[in-house]
Amino acid sequence: MEKMVTMQQDELLWKNYDNIGVLHIPKSIQIETQFESPFASYEQRPFVCAAPTKCFKVQISEIDNQSDYITLKDGILYSKDMSRLIYCWQEKEHFIIPQSVKVIEPFAFCLQKRLRDIELHNDIVSIGDAAFMGCEALEHIVIPRSVMEIESDTFDGCISLKRVELHDEITQIGRNAFRHCEALQNIILPRNLNYLNGFECCYSLHEIDIPSSVRKIDGFMFCGNLRKVILHSGVREIRDYAFRFCERLATINFPEGLETIGVRAFYPSNMVRAVFPNSLKRIGAEAFYHNERLLYIKFLSNASVGNCAFACCPIIRIKKPDDMIFGDKVFVQDTSYDKFAFWD
């Protein structure tokens, strides 16, 4: 442990120190965390990986704040006027965000492993990336009506989070926003949502109803207990890998308006039948690979179907337009192609 460290302007403390006894913040220091926190970060994840995110922060025993631009109160660093909550460096179990706070900065409560509940208010307009990453004891969160976007990684690793209350004006759930929220069984998505990519490794999630305002669907890999997905006419694309490793997914509708099903989107699943709409233009390679219960498929359009899209599926009935032609490898039964996902 470094006994005393004097903070430098724009210094990323987490890169240089694991533990600090006393952090001295000089008079001239300003802390801006719009893109990167001085106190915490995380290791970039491989593309297809179910392992928990490796996040880290510098442990601080005491802070000597002399900055003209920072307020230190109750173990938390704020901007001078307390409109920005910068970083909570003392362990908390319960916390009420002060009414003056408008912005919770990225990584503000990262790895607060004892934090069980936190009360947010309706004057907060922004919650930064990874603000609650790794808060393993957090069980319930209500997103204020003044917050319109859930940023990337916000609740990643909140393994005890059971209840999330979202309001209908939220437009975005960012990449990995609820990744590894392993206790989350259900969630009602906002009616005005237009971007969704946030639920990988939600092992307890059973059913999801995706509103018609969402055009592109992504971010449900490794939801191993997901049984049912409800889609609406607004969806245009199910993106590559969207439901990869959702092996218990038995029920999903493919509504009119859907144009694309991406590569490995449902590899594998538990579907028995699939009916594809007249609007469908393309199914990507290996989209339904190793769907070992898929017996019936029906095409209403002359869609392009990629290599191995239905490889190793026991399909016994196919209905399609008369002029629709499949490539040689679409239904191949050779399990050696990519059974163990070597190129994921």
Order of alpha helices (4+ residues) and beta strands (2+ residues): beta-alpha-beta-beta-beta-beta-beta-beta-beta-beta-beta-beta-beta-beta-beta-beta-beta-beta-beta-beta-beta-beta-beta-beta-beta-beta-beta-beta-beta
